[in-house]
Amino acid sequence: MDFQVSALLSLVEAVLLAGGAQGDKFIFQSDELPIVDILRYFALCFFVQYGAFKFYRIVIYPHFVSPMRHLPGPKDNHPFFGQFLKIFLQPSPIGLHLKWHHTWPDAPFVRYLGLGNEETLLINTLEAHREVLQTHCYSFVKPEVLYRFVGEISGRGLLFIEGDQHKRLRRAMSALFTPRALARIAPIFLHSAEELTAYFHRNVDGQGRIVIDSVDMFSKVALDIAGKTVMGINMNNFGGEEDPEKSFRASYRRLLQPPLLSAIISFINTAVPVRKFIPLEANLGFIRATKNLWKLTRKEVDQRIVDYDRAIEQGKPFQSAGLEGIGMDLLTMMVEERNKEKLQDLLTEHELVEQSLTFLAGGHETAATTLSWSAYILATRPHMQDKLRAEILHLMSKYQGGERPGTAEIDKLQYLDNFIKECLRRFPPIVNTFREPIEDITICNTFIPKGTLLYLSFSVANRSKDVWGPDADEFRPERWENLKGEAASPYAVETFLNGPRMCLGRVFAMMELKAVLMELLLSFRILPTPELAALGEEIPPLENPSITVTPKGGLKVVLERLDQ
């Protein structure tokens, strides 16, 4: 806005100044416009005014004028970068925000300065989270900085649309996550989990062992599951070489596990939109991968609409070719819902592409990250692994002749449920999200001007010692057996968010995680590598910058067949 205002004012001033230089004759009465004079005056006026605007925004406003300047927060700011570089240079993408939370645990908001001394508020207490996400939900929107953070990968879709359009589309999408709809999807989870363990069995060494990078391996299986459940396609991530032009996996790996320089560019792009101006391969590779995802997804969506309409015309039930009769995918259900509810104006072909990308991104990398941390916990805490396996084996003892329990029976495994909830609490897969008020608003007695950036750290929400007690940083599944006080509030864990914009796929994700862990523990013992064993219960270093809370350089564990 400063740029546009400065340009407009400078143009008017340049014309007036150039006209004054013409003497008594008004500029528009001249036979020729003094273009050189206008450009010279414009450059001078623009430089002075834009510089003055920026000086005010960067130096004067945040320190002497802002109504939020008295809020608690770090004072060791760089004169221009604020805390921006410090966040990036930390060994963890969540470290500084946790430090600020522990320093001011009772403050609803912690104020810190970002690039160009832009004010950012860390949402810091359970009550502040409730006010932003529930009570005043539609007074906040997801800012453009969030789109630059994840939207290039996930599309805008349900994740980014606002207001009445969001309410209408969410109602339509909710039909995809009813118990009946999820029952159509559930067999895919179990089938894919069995495929994963079969792959491990085929690749063990002579001692019945295989060393895996859990981050890479679970990313493959989670993307396989997402491909089937979201679009009804078999991505075949466990067979053959990847063709970068045809592989979802290759594109997602390039986007979510980028080289360091590419990660730095993405981090800077969240603050300053520089993506399209950097001709380096580290950036061009990101752009190519993004375009490839859109191309592959659009191809599947266009073909699905054609195939579905043809099946309906012929009076035949439609089944996605990639599912081979084992379930139903979300894309097909979206096409069904689109036709049934006459939502063609809301679920256009482009919108179906964006929703598919949203479900693919949200449904695979977050699951992969949680499974990786689950493997880390089980490898370093064998007593938890033994307890989980005993519970699963007790359930399996009720089935004979190769029968398997359904998702309803798996849901009754209490320790497995507690274990996954604790993993999602202690290791939320996503680093953060943002909100921005569309009007001046007061939350928890704190005045927040329109357009202020609010930072929601999932780790801050999930690891508050005021909520979870002094052992909030410990991994303890037993805590879920008897939640008390604020820990019993839905807002005590924000991994799936809360309120009207909470994640629709929560139950979906829990089913997937349970299916994979159950199959894995029925066949394999998870052991630490020597490097992991040397860490003890110390948390491995984390990637920074990163969208996900991911172990740096991967996380290797050993799988050993139980019959060894």
C-alpha positions, 0 to 999 in steps of 0.5 A: 500500500505504501508503494501505491500511495507514494507512486500516486502522490508522486505522480500528481506532485511531479505534474504540478511541479513540472507545470510550475516550471512552465511559468504562467502557462498551465502544463496541459495547455502546452503543445508538448508535455515536459516528460523529462521534467515529470520523470525527474520530479516523480523520481525525486518525490517518490524516493522521498515519500516512499522513504519517509513512509518506510522510515515511519513504518520501520523506525517510528511506528513499532517503537513509539506509536503502535498500540501494541508496543507495551505488550511483553516480548523480546527486546533484543531486536535487530534494527531492521530484521527484528527477530526474523534472522534469529528464528531462522538461525535457531537449531529448531523452527519452534525453539524461540517461540517456545522460549518466549512462551515459557518466559511470559506464560500468562500473557495472552499474546507475545509481541515480536518484530519480524522483517522490517520490524513488522509486528507479529503476535504469538498467540500464547494462552489457551483462552487467546486460542479459543477467542481467535479460533472460536469466538471471533473466528470469522473476524480473522482470515488467513493472510497472504503470508500463509499462502506463500508459506504453504498455499503454493503446495496445497492450493487455495481450496477450503484452506484459504477461502473465507466468509460465506463461501467457506461456510458453504463449501465446508458444509459440502466437504463435511459430507465426505467425512461422515461415519458412512463416508469414512467407512467407504475409505477405511479399507484403503488404510488397512490394505496400504498398511499391509502393502507396506509390511509386505515390502519390508518383508521382501527387503529384510536381510539374512538376519530378518532386519532392514534399516529404513529412513522413517521420514522417507519411507513413511512419506512414501506410504503416506503418499500412497495412501493419500493417492488412493484415498484422495484421488483413487490412483495407485502412485506405486511409490514402492516400485520402479524408478521415479519419473520426475515428470509423472511422479507425485512423489518426486514433486512432493519430495522436491517441495517438502524436503528441499535443498538448503538454498531452496528452503531459505528462498521459501522462508524469505518468500513468506516475508517478501514475495520474491519467488518469481524474481529469483532465476536460481535452480534452487528456486526454479526447481521448486517452481517446476515441481509446483507446476507439475503437481498442478498438471498431474492433479488436473489431469486426474480430475478432468479424467475422473469427471469424464469417467464418472459422467460416462458411468452414470449415463450407462447406469453403472456404479463408478469405481476408481481404477486404482482402488480395485474394489477396496474402497472409495476415494474423496475425489469421486465423492466430491464429484458425486456431491457436486452432482447431487447437491448441484454445486457446479458453481462452487466445485468447479473443475479448478476447485476440484483440483485445489481441493484435491491438492489440499487433501493430498498435501494435508493428508500425506506429509503430516501423517508421514511426520507423525509416523516418523516420530512414532517410530522414534518413540517406539525405538527409544522406549521399548516398554511402550512398544511392548505394551502397544504390541500386547494390546494389538495381539490381544485384539488379534487373538479374537480373529481366526483364519486370516481375518482382520479387525475393522476400524471400529475394533481398532478404535477401541485399542485404548493405549494405541489411541492414547499413544497417537494422541500423545504423539500428535500433542508432543510432536505436532507435524506442522510448525505453525499457521497464521491469522490476520484480523479484518478489523480492529478487535480486542481479544483478552483485553488486548487491542489488535489493529486490523491487518496485524499478523498473528502467529499460532505455534502448534507446539506452544499450544500443545506444550503449555505447562500451565495446561499440561503441568510440569511434565508437558515436554515429556512423552507420556501416553498415560496422561490421556487416561484422566485429563483434568482442568484445562487439559480436558479442553479441546483447545489444549491441543491445537494439532488439528486446530479447533472451532469452525475452521478445524481440520475436517480430516482429524478422524481420517488421520487417526484411522490412517495412523492406527492402521499403519502402526498396528500392521507394523507392530504385528510384524516387526520390532522397531529398534534404534540405530547406534546413532539414535541409541547414542541420543538416548531420549534426547530429541534429534535435531530438527530441520529449520526452516521447514513447514513440518517438524521434521528430524534433520537429515531423516531419522533411521531406525531398524526393523526386525522381524518378530519371528527372528 
